[in-house]
Amino acid sequence: MPAPPRPVRRATATAETRLIERIARRFARAAAASDRSLVLGVGDDAAILRPRSGEDWVISADFSLEGVHFLSAALPPQAIGFHALARAASDLGAMGARPEFFLLSLALPPGRDGRWLDRMLEGMARAAGALRLRLVGGDTTRSPKLVLAITVLGRIARGRALRRDGARPSDALYVSGRLGAAALGLTLILGRARRRPSRSRGLGKSQERRLLRPQLYPSIPLDLGIHLAERRLPSAMIDLSDGLSSDLARLARSSGVGARIYLDRLPLARVPASLARLGIDPLELALHGGEDYGLLFSVPASRAAEVPSSFRGTPITHIGEIVPGRRLLAVDIAGRARPLAPAGWDPFRPRRRK
């Protein structure tokens, strides 16, 4: 008599597989959206995308490293997840592309795969919904410190992507939004991490929450970038991620030109009087603070009249012009010009010893 067949055992999921499935479930609603471009998403060895006719894919990658880009102990996990995805998507917005998909590579230290991870993913899913992004894959591993590596893919009509290298002398320079608001929020976060309570700086809780928001949950002007690209208005464009002084230097260097900005025209973030008395300078925040994620762009003088003063509630300000040569100049209210050095965020700049 033949032996009875052995029962078929269900394959046991590995810990990593369960983690990937947990991440995928958080983004399942967005991934379910109908789109013929997405052939295969999360769950296999790789995603499969099928480009539409007449479009270009635009791709960018971005790191968020614990201890370099953020301090976990000083930030809510939701803000870490939201900010990481928003800053990655900003690079595509600066080219006028519409972000569509993203890959998340996640390195987790011990103790971060429970409630903390759920809250971080909650914030990232919130950003994905606001930016209309779908998770299509990535990778997971262990690490002594938290690492978020995000690759964002978007699309734009063929040949319409805006670049940094098209600015020419006499072009007008514009920025969107207010400058320095995110840096002001970071200043408050760092003060709080050093155990300096809000009340010692003359701030109420609701006022502090409002001031922290641009840093924790930045608004990315994707629709403005798309609007500008569709009308082919900018000759060059970049997002303000590292500070006006540094990002203007990048745009000018790529284009082989110089630039002149007028300090009294800059749309500065409002600094409460109690913080101004502590020496927080809104002009310094605007020039060198970074993480505003607004757009800096040049427009030929012949088309400057087509630039709106605002777009869907976001102000657009004329702050200067492109000039011949390679110098960057800042002109004060008295008309005095001084060199503008790129002094924004630079992870490779040697740090001064304290």
VOPAGU-2260 file (C-alpha; in pm, 1 decimal, decimal comma):
REM VOPAGU-2260
SITE   aa  ch    i         X         Y         Z
SITE  MET   A    0       0,0       0,0       0,0
SITE  PRO   A    1     151,6     330,2    -102,4
SITE  ALA   A    2     236,3     580,7     167,3
SITE  PRO   A    3      -5,9     872,8     195,2
SITE  PRO   A    4     116,6    1192,8      31,6
SITE  ARG   A    5     290,8    1437,0     259,6
SITE  PRO   A    6      96,1    1755,3     329,3
SITE  VAL   A    7     217,7    2054,0     132,3
SITE  ARG   A    8     359,4    2309,2     370,0
SITE  ARG   A    9     295,3    2672,6     305,6
SITE  ALA   A   10     620,2    2863,1     250,9
SITE  THR   A   11     713,1    3066,9     556,2
SITE  ALA   A   12     773,5    3435,7     488,7
SITE  THR   A   13    1111,4    3568,2     596,7
SITE  ALA   A   14    1134,9    3866,1     829,1
SITE  GLU   A   15    1245,3    4083,5     536,7
SITE  THR   A   16     953,6    3966,5     322,3
SITE  ARG   A   17     710,1    4055,8     599,5
SITE  LEU   A   18     872,9    4398,5     628,5
SITE  ILE   A   19     841,5    4459,7     253,2
SITE  GLU   A   20     477,3    4350,3     258,4
SITE  ARG   A   21     415,8    4584,5     550,7
SITE  ILE   A   22     564,6    4877,1     357,4
SITE  ALA   A   23     369,6    4787,3      42,8
SITE  ARG   A   24      38,9    4776,2     233,7
SITE  ARG   A   25      97,0    5132,4     355,2
SITE  PHE   A   26     109,7    5252,2      -6,6
SITE  ALA   A   27    -140,6    5005,5    -155,2
SITE  ARG   A   28    -414,8    5262,3    -212,9
SITE  ALA   A   29    -193,3    5488,1    -423,6
SITE  ALA   A   30     -43,6    5191,6    -611,9
SITE  ALA   A   31    -390,3    5071,8    -711,7
SITE  ALA   A   32    -447,4    5376,8    -932,5
SITE  SER   A   33    -502,6    5283,6   -1295,8
SITE  ASP   A   34    -210,8    5366,1   -1522,1
SITE  ARG   A   35     -94,6    5174,4   -1824,9
SITE  SER   A   36     261,4    5296,8   -1763,0
SITE  LEU   A   37     290,1    5069,2   -1459,2
SITE  VAL   A   38     307,4    4706,8   -1574,3
SITE  LEU   A   39     446,8    4553,3   -1254,1
SITE  GLY   A   40     503,2    4716,4    -917,0
SITE  VAL   A   41     609,8    4605,4    -568,5
SITE  GLY   A   42     666,0    4234,9    -501,6
SITE  ASP   A   43     894,3    4103,6    -775,0
SITE  ASP   A   44    1264,5    4139,6    -847,3
SITE  ALA   A   45    1207,9    4466,8   -1029,0
SITE  ALA   A   46     932,2    4699,7   -1145,1
SITE  ILE   A   47     826,4    4720,6   -1507,8
SITE  LEU   A   48     729,5    5055,5   -1656,6
SITE  ARG   A   49     609,5    5123,2   -2008,2
SITE  PRO   A   50     666,1    5481,8   -2132,1
SITE  ARG   A   51     396,7    5660,0   -2325,4
SITE  SER   A   52     459,4    5782,9   -2676,2
SITE  GLY   A   53     589,3    6140,0   -2698,5
SITE  GLU   A   54     716,5    6161,4   -2338,2
SITE  ASP   A   55    1052,5    6166,6   -2163,0
SITE  TRP   A   56    1120,7    5998,0   -1829,5
SITE  VAL   A   57    1288,7    6219,2   -1567,9
SITE  ILE   A   58    1472,3    6039,7   -1284,2
SITE  SER   A   59    1637,8    6163,7    -964,5
SITE  ALA   A   60    1781,8    6003,8    -649,5
SITE  ASP   A   61    1805,5    6149,9    -300,7
SITE  PHE   A   62    1951,3    6046,0      36,5
SITE  SER   A   63    1812,0    6125,8     381,4
SITE  LEU   A   64    2067,8    6019,7     641,5
SITE  GLU   A   65    2022,9    6018,9    1016,3
SITE  GLY   A   66    2270,5    6259,1    1176,4
SITE  VAL   A   67    2339,7    6433,2     844,7
SITE  HIS   A   68    2002,5    6542,3     707,1
SITE  PHE   A   69    1789,4    6500,6    1018,7
SITE  LEU   A   70    1801,5    6428,5    1393,1
SITE  SER   A   71    1563,6    6145,1    1479,0
SITE  ALA   A   72    1543,0    6241,5    1845,9
SITE  ALA   A   73    1427,2    6593,8    1760,2
SITE  LEU   A   74    1167,5    6511,7    1492,3
SITE  PRO   A   75     838,8    6320,3    1476,6
SITE  PRO   A   76     876,5    6008,6    1255,6
SITE  GLN   A   77     590,6    6129,1    1031,4
SITE  ALA   A   78     790,6    6442,5     946,0
SITE  ILE   A   79    1101,8    6238,9     860,0
SITE  GLY   A   80     905,1    6027,3     612,0
SITE  PHE   A   81     715,2    6321,1     462,7
SITE  HIS   A   82    1023,9    6538,1     423,0
SITE  ALA   A   83    1235,1    6261,6     266,4
SITE  LEU   A   84     987,7    6200,1     -16,0
SITE  ALA   A   85     902,4    6567,3     -67,1
SITE  ARG   A   86    1265,2    6672,6    -108,3
SITE  ALA   A   87    1322,1    6393,0    -362,1
SITE  ALA   A   88    1016,8    6496,2    -565,7
SITE  SER   A   89    1129,9    6859,9    -562,9
SITE  ASP   A   90    1413,6    6780,4    -805,1
SITE  LEU   A   91    1163,1    6664,5   -1065,5
SITE  GLY   A   92     942,3    6966,8   -1008,0
SITE  ALA   A   93    1243,4    7188,1   -1080,0
SITE  MET   A   94    1255,7    7041,0   -1430,6
SITE  GLY   A   95     883,9    7086,6   -1489,7
SITE  ALA   A   96     815,7    6712,6   -1474,9
SITE  ARG   A   97     525,8    6542,9   -1299,5
SITE  PRO   A   98     649,6    6283,1   -1048,2
SITE  GLU   A   99     476,5    5947,1   -1092,3
SITE  PHE   A  100     665,4    5662,2    -919,2
SITE  PHE   A  101     926,2    5615,9    -650,6
SITE  LEU   A  102    1162,2    5349,2    -516,7
SITE  LEU   A  103    1236,9    5336,6    -143,8
SITE  SER   A  104    1560,2    5182,8     -17,4
SITE  LEU   A  105    1542,4    5165,8     359,4
SITE  ALA   A  106    1820,0    5077,6     606,5
SITE  LEU   A  107    1682,5    5036,8     958,9
SITE  PRO   A  108    1872,9    5031,3    1287,1
SITE  PRO   A  109    1759,7    4796,9    1565,9
SITE  GLY   A  110    1438,6    4907,7    1734,3
SITE  ARG   A  111    1307,0    5103,7    1436,9
SITE  ASP   A  112    1093,1    4832,8    1275,2
SITE  GLY   A  113     791,4    4864,1    1504,2
SITE  ARG   A  114     572,5    5161,0    1591,9
SITE  TRP   A  115     839,4    5408,2    1481,8
SITE  LEU   A  116     845,9    5259,1    1130,7
SITE  ASP   A  117     466,3    5268,8    1103,4
SITE  ARG   A  118     462,7    5638,3    1191,0
SITE  MET   A  119     744,5    5719,9     947,6
SITE  LEU   A  120     561,9    5534,9     668,6
SITE  GLU   A  121     243,0    5718,8     762,8
SITE  GLY   A  122     416,0    6049,9     693,9
SITE  MET   A  123     569,9    5926,0     370,7
SITE  ALA   A  124     232,5    5792,6     251,9
SITE  ARG   A  125      81,8    6132,6     327,2
SITE  ALA   A  126     346,2    6295,7     105,9
SITE  ALA   A  127     289,0    6031,5    -164,3
SITE  GLY   A  128     -81,4    6116,1    -166,3
SITE  ALA   A  129     -19,4    6490,5    -184,7
SITE  LEU   A  130     237,2    6448,9    -463,2
SITE  ARG   A  131      41,6    6174,0    -645,4
SITE  LEU   A  132     336,5    5933,6    -624,3
SITE  ARG   A  133     318,9    5553,2    -627,7
SITE  LEU   A  134     568,2    5316,0    -466,3
SITE  VAL   A  135     693,8    5057,3    -718,4
SITE  GLY   A  136     986,6    4893,5    -538,7
SITE  GLY   A  137    1308,7    4940,5    -345,9
SITE  ASP   A  138    1523,7    4752,2     -98,0
SITE  THR   A  139    1555,9    4693,5     277,1
SITE  THR   A  140    1845,9    4611,3     506,8
SITE  ARG   A  141    1990,9    4669,4     854,5
SITE  SER   A  142    2219,5    4959,4     943,3
SITE  PRO   A  143    2359,3    5120,9    1258,9
SITE  LYS   A  144    2183,4    5443,6    1154,6
SITE  LEU   A  145    1866,4    5514,6     963,7
SITE  VAL   A  146    1910,4    5563,4     588,0
SITE  LEU   A  147    1636,2    5657,3     342,4
SITE  ALA   A  148    1739,8    5645,6     -23,8
SITE  ILE   A  149    1461,9    5749,3    -261,4
SITE  THR   A  150    1457,0    5738,3    -639,1
SITE  VAL   A  151    1177,8    5934,9    -803,7
SITE  LEU   A  152    1059,3    5889,8   -1162,3
SITE  GLY   A  153     842,1    6136,4   -1349,7
SITE  ARG   A  154     749,7    6228,9   -1701,4
SITE  ILE   A  155     719,2    6529,5   -1922,7
SITE  ALA   A  156     637,6    6595,4   -2287,5
SITE  ARG   A  157     937,0    6508,6   -2501,2
SITE  GLY   A  158    1195,9    6786,8   -2512,0
SITE  ARG   A  159    1014,8    7009,6   -2257,9
SITE  ALA   A  160    1225,8    6942,9   -1946,9
SITE  LEU   A  161    1372,9    7259,6   -1796,0
SITE  ARG   A  162    1746,6    7260,6   -1724,7
SITE  ARG   A  163    1996,9    7473,1   -1535,4
SITE  ASP   A  164    2215,4    7566,1   -1830,1
SITE  GLY   A  165    1997,1    7797,2   -2038,7
SITE  ALA   A  166    2022,3    8133,2   -1858,2
SITE  ARG   A  167    2157,5    8423,8   -2065,6
SITE  PRO   A  168    2260,9    8783,5   -1983,8
SITE  SER   A  169    1963,2    9021,7   -1943,6
SITE  ASP   A  170    1730,1    8736,5   -1836,6
SITE  ALA   A  171    1517,4    8827,1   -1534,2
SITE  LEU   A  172    1550,9    8619,3   -1214,5
SITE  TYR   A  173    1251,3    8501,3   -1010,0
SITE  VAL   A  174    1182,6    8296,6    -698,2
SITE  SER   A  175     860,3    8135,6    -579,6
SITE  GLY   A  176     737,3    8138,0    -220,8
SITE  ARG   A  177     905,6    8293,6      81,7
SITE  LEU   A  178    1272,4    8239,2     155,3
SITE  GLY   A  179    1405,6    8125,6     491,2
SITE  ALA   A  180    1088,3    7981,7     646,0
SITE  ALA   A  181    1225,6    7625,6     654,6
SITE  ALA   A  182    1558,4    7741,7     797,6
SITE  LEU   A  183    1372,5    7930,5    1069,9
SITE  GLY   A  184    1190,7    7608,8    1158,3
SITE  LEU   A  185    1521,5    7421,2    1171,1
SITE  THR   A  186    1663,0    7686,8    1404,8
SITE  LEU   A  187    1372,9    7624,3    1642,1
SITE  ILE   A  188    1417,8    7246,4    1621,0
SITE  LEU   A  189    1788,4    7270,6    1701,0
SITE  GLY   A  190    1712,3    7504,9    1990,9
SITE  ARG   A  191    1455,9    7259,7    2123,3
SITE  ALA   A  192    1708,3    6976,1    2090,3
SITE  ARG   A  193    1939,2    7182,4    2310,7
SITE  ARG   A  194    1659,2    7202,4    2569,5
SITE  ARG   A  195    1567,5    7564,2    2504,2
SITE  PRO   A  196    1188,1    7566,5    2545,5
SITE  SER   A  197     959,4    7777,0    2326,6
SITE  ARG   A  198     851,1    7996,1    2615,5
SITE  SER   A  199    1211,6    8110,6    2666,1
SITE  ARG   A  200    1195,8    8245,9    2310,2
SITE  GLY   A  201     861,8    8416,7    2358,8
SITE  LEU   A  202     661,6    8170,8    2146,0
SITE  GLY   A  203     329,7    8004,3    2216,5
SITE  LYS   A  204     272,5    7640,8    2116,9
SITE  SER   A  205      44,4    7724,3    1823,3
SITE  GLN   A  206     287,4    7986,0    1693,6
SITE  GLU   A  207     577,9    7742,1    1716,9
SITE  ARG   A  208     380,9    7472,8    1529,2
SITE  ARG   A  209     311,9    7720,4    1250,0
SITE  LEU   A  210     679,6    7817,3    1228,6
SITE  LEU   A  211     792,2    7453,7    1226,5
SITE  ARG   A  212     559,9    7343,0     947,8
SITE  PRO   A  213     770,3    7459,9     645,9
SITE  GLN   A  214    1062,1    7255,0     779,1
SITE  LEU   A  215     868,6    6945,3     885,2
SITE  TYR   A  216     611,0    6926,4     604,9
SITE  PRO   A  217     740,6    7132,3     309,2
SITE  SER   A  218     507,0    7227,5      25,9
SITE  ILE   A  219     651,4    7144,2    -316,6
SITE  PRO   A  220     531,2    7371,0    -604,3
SITE  LEU   A  221     495,3    7090,8    -859,5
SITE  ASP   A  222     204,6    7251,6   -1040,9
SITE  LEU   A  223     399,2    7575,7   -1083,6
SITE  GLY   A  224     695,0    7389,7   -1235,3
SITE  ILE   A  225     463,3    7206,6   -1474,6
SITE  HIS   A  226     287,4    7533,8   -1564,1
SITE  LEU   A  227     618,7    7705,6   -1643,9
SITE  ALA   A  228     744,2    7411,4   -1850,0
SITE  GLU   A  229     424,1    7386,3   -2051,5
SITE  ARG   A  230     458,5    7753,5   -2147,3
SITE  ARG   A  231     834,6    7725,3   -2203,0
SITE  LEU   A  232     886,2    8041,3   -1998,0
SITE  PRO   A  233    1209,5    7974,8   -1803,2
SITE  SER   A  234    1543,7    7968,4   -1977,2
SITE  ALA   A  235    1682,0    7786,2   -1670,5
SITE  MET   A  236    1538,9    7661,2   -1341,0
SITE  ILE   A  237    1648,9    7494,2   -1015,7
SITE  ASP   A  238    1481,6    7416,4    -684,0
SITE  LEU   A  239    1588,0    7601,6    -368,4
SITE  SER   A  240    1704,3    7307,9    -160,8
SITE  ASP   A  241    2042,9    7428,7     -33,9
SITE  GLY   A  242    1989,1    7804,1      -0,8
SITE  LEU   A  243    1954,7    8085,8    -254,6
SITE  SER   A  244    2326,4    8168,6    -252,3
SITE  SER   A  245    2429,6    7809,6    -331,6
SITE  ASP   A  246    2152,7    7724,8    -577,5
SITE  LEU   A  247    2198,0    8051,2    -768,2
SITE  ALA   A  248    2568,9    7969,3    -793,8
SITE  ARG   A  249    2482,7    7627,5    -942,1
SITE  LEU   A  250    2244,7    7775,1   -1199,0
SITE  ALA   A  251    2492,9    8045,9   -1296,8
SITE  ARG   A  252    2784,9    7802,5   -1322,6
SITE  SER   A  253    2585,7    7561,1   -1540,1
SITE  SER   A  254    2483,1    7846,6   -1769,4
SITE  GLY   A  255    2826,7    8012,6   -1779,3
SITE  VAL   A  256    2692,1    8348,5   -1659,1
SITE  GLY   A  257    2688,1    8580,6   -1358,0
SITE  ALA   A  258    2391,2    8715,6   -1164,4
SITE  ARG   A  259    2285,2    9018,6    -963,9
SITE  ILE   A  260    2014,7    9008,7    -696,7
SITE  TYR   A  261    1858,4    9293,3    -497,5
SITE  LEU   A  262    1838,0    9222,0    -126,2
SITE  ASP   A  263    1541,4    9453,7     -66,4
SITE  ARG   A  264    1335,3    9254,1    -318,0
SITE  LEU   A  265    1380,2    8913,3    -153,4
SITE  PRO   A  266    1053,7    8770,2     -15,4
SITE  LEU   A  267    1175,9    8706,8     338,8
SITE  ALA   A  268    1013,3    8476,5     591,3
SITE  ARG   A  269     861,0    8664,2     882,7
SITE  VAL   A  270    1070,5    8626,7    1198,2
SITE  PRO   A  271     883,9    8702,4    1523,7
SITE  ALA   A  272    1026,6    8996,4    1717,5
SITE  SER   A  273    1121,1    8772,9    2010,2
SITE  LEU   A  274    1343,8    8564,9    1780,7
SITE  ALA   A  275    1486,1    8867,3    1600,4
SITE  ARG   A  276    1602,0    8996,8    1938,6
SITE  LEU   A  277    1798,3    8671,9    1978,1
SITE  GLY   A  278    1991,0    8753,0    1661,2
SITE  ILE   A  279    1798,4    8544,8    1406,5
SITE  ASP   A  280    1837,4    8739,9    1081,5
SITE  PRO   A  281    1570,6    8676,3     813,2
SITE  LEU   A  282    1809,3    8786,3     537,0
SITE  GLU   A  283    2071,7    8529,5     639,3
SITE  LEU   A  284    1804,8    8261,1     651,3
SITE  ALA   A  285    1682,7    8357,2     303,8
SITE  LEU   A  286    2027,8    8364,6     145,0
SITE  HIS   A  287    2185,8    8058,9     303,0
SITE  GLY   A  288    1920,4    7860,0     492,9
SITE  GLY   A  289    1789,5    7618,5     231,6
SITE  GLU   A  290    1510,7    7357,3     224,9
SITE  ASP   A  291    1244,5    7602,7     106,7
SITE  TYR   A  292    1200,8    7392,8    -211,5
SITE  GLY   A  293    1067,1    7691,3    -401,9
SITE  LEU   A  294    1176,8    7751,6    -760,1
SITE  LEU   A  295    1454,2    7982,4    -878,5
SITE  PHE   A  296    1427,5    8052,5   -1250,0
SITE  SER   A  297    1539,7    8290,2   -1522,9
SITE  VAL   A  298    1315,1    8424,7   -1798,7
SITE  PRO   A  299    1417,0    8613,6   -2115,8
SITE  ALA   A  300    1347,2    8985,5   -2074,5
SITE  SER   A  301    1118,0    8976,2   -2379,2
SITE  ARG   A  302     883,9    8735,6   -2191,6
SITE  ALA   A  303     906,1    8878,3   -1839,6
SITE  ALA   A  304     557,6    9028,9   -1869,4
SITE  GLU   A  305     416,2    8674,0   -1896,1
SITE  VAL   A  306     538,3    8576,6   -1547,7
SITE  PRO   A  307     247,4    8601,9   -1300,5
SITE  SER   A  308     291,4    8769,6    -961,5
SITE  SER   A  309     147,9    8456,5    -799,1
SITE  PHE   A  310      34,5    8108,2    -893,3
SITE  ARG   A  311    -242,7    7935,8    -696,9
SITE  GLY   A  312    -158,5    8137,2    -389,3
SITE  THR   A  313     221,0    8105,1    -417,0
SITE  PRO   A  314     393,8    8442,7    -465,8
SITE  ILE   A  315     644,5    8483,4    -748,2
SITE  THR   A  316     900,7    8760,0    -700,7
SITE  HIS   A  317    1140,7    8928,0    -943,0
SITE  ILE   A  318    1468,8    8942,2    -747,0
SITE  GLY   A  319    1736,3    9032,2   -1003,4
SITE  GLU   A  320    1886,6    8952,8   -1341,3
SITE  ILE   A  321    2146,3    8745,5   -1520,9
SITE  VAL   A  322    2462,0    8938,8   -1615,8
SITE  PRO   A  323    2770,0    8871,6   -1832,8
SITE  GLY   A  324    3076,1    8721,7   -1669,3
SITE  ARG   A  325    3082,4    8482,2   -1374,8
SITE  ARG   A  326    3035,8    8704,6   -1067,1
SITE  LEU   A  327    2742,8    8678,6    -827,4
SITE  LEU   A  328    2650,1    9011,2    -670,8
SITE  ALA   A  329    2407,6    9114,8    -396,1
SITE  VAL   A  330    2291,7    9475,6    -408,0
SITE  ASP   A  331    2169,4    9639,7     -85,2
SITE  ILE   A  332    1901,3    9906,4     -50,6
SITE  ALA   A  333    2162,7   10182,2     -87,9
SITE  GLY   A  334    2275,4   10041,7    -422,0
SITE  ARG   A  335    2602,8    9898,8    -292,9
SITE  ALA   A  336    2701,9    9570,9    -458,0
SITE  ARG   A  337    2903,8    9301,7    -279,9
SITE  PRO   A  338    3008,8    8953,2    -385,0
SITE  LEU   A  339    2760,9    8679,3    -294,8
SITE  ALA   A  340    2943,9    8363,1    -190,9
SITE  PRO   A  341    2762,3    8027,1    -195,6
SITE  ALA   A  342    2723,6    7966,7     178,9
SITE  GLY   A  343    2423,8    7733,0     186,5
SITE  TRP   A  344    2417,5    7361,4     266,4
SITE  ASP   A  345    2718,5    7165,0     140,6
SITE  PRO   A  346    2783,0    6821,1     297,0
SITE  PHE   A  347    3143,3    6824,8     173,8
SITE  ARG   A  348    3238,0    7168,4     307,3
SITE  PRO   A  349    3497,1    7130,3     586,2
SITE  ARG   A  350    3342,1    7210,5     921,3
SITE  ARG   A  351    3504,4    7462,1    1148,6
SITE  ARG   A  352    3637,1    7326,1    1473,5
SITE  LYS   A  353    3460,9    7462,4    1779,3
